[in-house]
Amino acid sequence: MADGLVKQVAKPLMKAAARGRFVQRYGPWAVVTGASSGIGEETARQLAALGLSVVLVARRRDRLEALAADLAAAHGVEVRASEHDLASPAGVEALITEVRPLDVGLLVNNAGFGMKGGFFDLSLAEQRRMIELNCQTPVALTHGLGARIVARGRGGIIFVSSTAAFQGLPTSAVYGASKGFDLLLGEAVWDELRKTGVDVLTLCPGPTDTEGPRRTGVDPDKVPVKMMQVGPVVRAALLGLGKRAVVVPGASNRVAALLTRLVPRAMATRVAGRLIRRVTGE
Ligand SMILES: NC(=O)c1ccc[n+]([C@@H]2O[C@H](COP(=O)([O-])OP(=O)(O)OC[C@H]3O[C@@H](n4cnc5c(N)ncnc54)[C@H](OP(=O)(O)O)[C@@H]3O)[C@@H](O)[C@H]2O)c1
């Protein structure tokens, strides 16, 4: 669906009867990881606007508390700031324990980060930390919280992958592989839960204007497609939940994703490598 259409359809749909159905199916509580900035923050904003109470999870407590106050005042929902380092099993366990008293109907596995550099230039410890946050954490959180959502017989789980998942990504080898892991995990869990009343969606954004890519040295002016804003990316995900297994927001990202399936894998990887070296100056 074109982005303009997503906007037009999402707003009226989500404001009227669909808003009530959304809360009924995915509420009363959503847990959003990586909610202190970027796609996670916008997800929390849109979920609160739809009427869900939200647990905001990340490490920067000040940001979470400011967002919680903002959303509670704007939408009259309960919002909790939950500070955890999710790149560790202890942080994940602490979060699962903390939200146990809440009736969680929606889990958004969004927290993640990438690094740019050659596989042998980046430290093994940092690349392992990336695998911990991007891969192990969604597995553990989905296992810990998802089982209770399945037992309720209604709800949803969102995995945030990336278009980086569609081919090897030179100079971001482990990041690309971690997002490939998320995509395959999400697709399989989608099928396993199809008849349980629990909707599973894997979101594969292309380049999106957040702190994440800027931190890794991406120059937005050199990105071959226009970087998307977080609003339409999240709207596409929430519209797709319950209807699609995988959502790639943005027409140009969908075309690029299709092309990677039509050309030999080696060619897709070489083209991706050329593009990413251009935008990061690696
Ligand atoms: N932006 C893009 O172009 C793009 C494209 C495709 C996919 N994605 C995916 O989208 C997701 C969100 O990224 P973003 O672009 O929105 O970047 P972002 O603005 O940097 O957001 C990352 C979020 O993850 C949290 N986080 C990082 N490390 C954490 C840790 N150890 N424990 C708990 N939380 C942690 C950060 O919060 P704290 O620092 O406060 O902990 C922040 O809230 C990621 O999974 C990313 O791979 C992004």
PDBQT file of the ligand as one rigid body, heavy atoms in Angstrom, charges set to zero:
ROOT
HETATM    1  N1  LIG A 301      16.469   3.371  11.592  1.00  0.00    +0.000 N 
HETATM    2  C1  LIG A 301      16.592   2.496  10.616  1.00  0.00    +0.000 C 
HETATM    3  O1  LIG A 301      17.013   2.850   9.482  1.00  0.00    +0.000 OA
HETATM    4  C2  LIG A 301      16.169   1.063  10.833  1.00  0.00    +0.000 A 
HETATM    5  C3  LIG A 301      15.934   0.292   9.694  1.00  0.00    +0.000 A 
HETATM    6  C4  LIG A 301      15.561  -1.027   9.875  1.00  0.00    +0.000 A 
HETATM    7  C5  LIG A 301      15.392  -1.555  11.144  1.00  0.00    +0.000 A 
HETATM    8  N2  LIG A 301      15.633  -0.773  12.229  1.00  0.00    +0.000 N 
HETATM    9  C6  LIG A 301      15.472  -1.398  13.554  1.00  0.00    +0.000 C 
HETATM   10  O2  LIG A 301      14.584  -0.621  14.318  1.00  0.00    +0.000 OA
HETATM   11  C7  LIG A 301      14.844  -0.837  15.702  1.00  0.00    +0.000 C 
HETATM   12  C8  LIG A 301      14.869   0.506  16.409  1.00  0.00    +0.000 C 
HETATM   13  O3  LIG A 301      15.949   1.263  15.909  1.00  0.00    +0.000 OA
HETATM   14  P1  LIG A 301      15.877   2.844  15.664  1.00  0.00    +0.000 P 
HETATM   15  O4  LIG A 301      16.256   3.093  14.261  1.00  0.00    +0.000 OA
HETATM   16  O5  LIG A 301      14.599   3.373  16.176  1.00  0.00    +0.000 OA
HETATM   17  O6  LIG A 301      17.138   3.314  16.541  1.00  0.00    +0.000 OA
HETATM   18  P2  LIG A 301      17.278   4.136  17.894  1.00  0.00    +0.000 P 
HETATM   19  O7  LIG A 301      16.567   5.442  17.786  1.00  0.00    +0.000 OA
HETATM   20  O8  LIG A 301      18.734   4.111  18.183  1.00  0.00    +0.000 OA
HETATM   21  O9  LIG A 301      16.492   3.246  18.954  1.00  0.00    +0.000 OA
HETATM   22  C9  LIG A 301      17.050   2.110  19.551  1.00  0.00    +0.000 C 
HETATM   23  C10 LIG A 301      16.317   1.848  20.842  1.00  0.00    +0.000 C 
HETATM   24  O10 LIG A 301      16.845   0.652  21.434  1.00  0.00    +0.000 OA
HETATM   25  C11 LIG A 301      17.195   0.945  22.788  1.00  0.00    +0.000 C 
HETATM   26  N3  LIG A 301      18.329   0.138  23.218  1.00  0.00    +0.000 N 
HETATM   27  C12 LIG A 301      19.563   0.082  22.669  1.00  0.00    +0.000 A 
HETATM   28  N4  LIG A 301      20.346  -0.737  23.390  1.00  0.00    +0.000 NA
HETATM   29  C13 LIG A 301      19.590  -1.190  24.421  1.00  0.00    +0.000 A 
HETATM   30  C14 LIG A 301      19.835  -2.044  25.521  1.00  0.00    +0.000 A 
HETATM   31  N5  LIG A 301      21.045  -2.608  25.712  1.00  0.00    +0.000 N 
HETATM   32  N6  LIG A 301      18.839  -2.303  26.397  1.00  0.00    +0.000 NA
HETATM   33  C15 LIG A 301      17.613  -1.715  26.226  1.00  0.00    +0.000 A 
HETATM   34  N7  LIG A 301      17.316  -0.911  25.199  1.00  0.00    +0.000 NA
HETATM   35  C16 LIG A 301      18.299  -0.642  24.313  1.00  0.00    +0.000 A 
HETATM   36  C17 LIG A 301      17.568   2.419  22.790  1.00  0.00    +0.000 C 
HETATM   37  O11 LIG A 301      17.379   2.986  24.074  1.00  0.00    +0.000 OA
HETATM   38  P3  LIG A 301      18.506   3.298  25.169  1.00  0.00    +0.000 P 
HETATM   39  O12 LIG A 301      19.729   3.765  24.448  1.00  0.00    +0.000 OA
HETATM   40  O13 LIG A 301      17.858   4.341  26.019  1.00  0.00    +0.000 OA
HETATM   41  O14 LIG A 301      18.705   2.005  25.897  1.00  0.00    +0.000 OA
HETATM   42  C18 LIG A 301      16.513   2.974  21.846  1.00  0.00    +0.000 C 
HETATM   43  O15 LIG A 301      15.318   3.206  22.547  1.00  0.00    +0.000 OA
HETATM   44  C19 LIG A 301      16.155  -1.626  15.786  1.00  0.00    +0.000 C 
HETATM   45  O16 LIG A 301      15.866  -2.977  16.039  1.00  0.00    +0.000 OA
HETATM   46  C20 LIG A 301      16.742  -1.470  14.393  1.00  0.00    +0.000 C 
HETATM   47  O17 LIG A 301      17.542  -2.568  14.025  1.00  0.00    +0.000 OA
HETATM   48  C21 LIG A 301      16.010   0.529  12.107  1.00  0.00    +0.000 A 
ENDROOT
TORSDOF 0
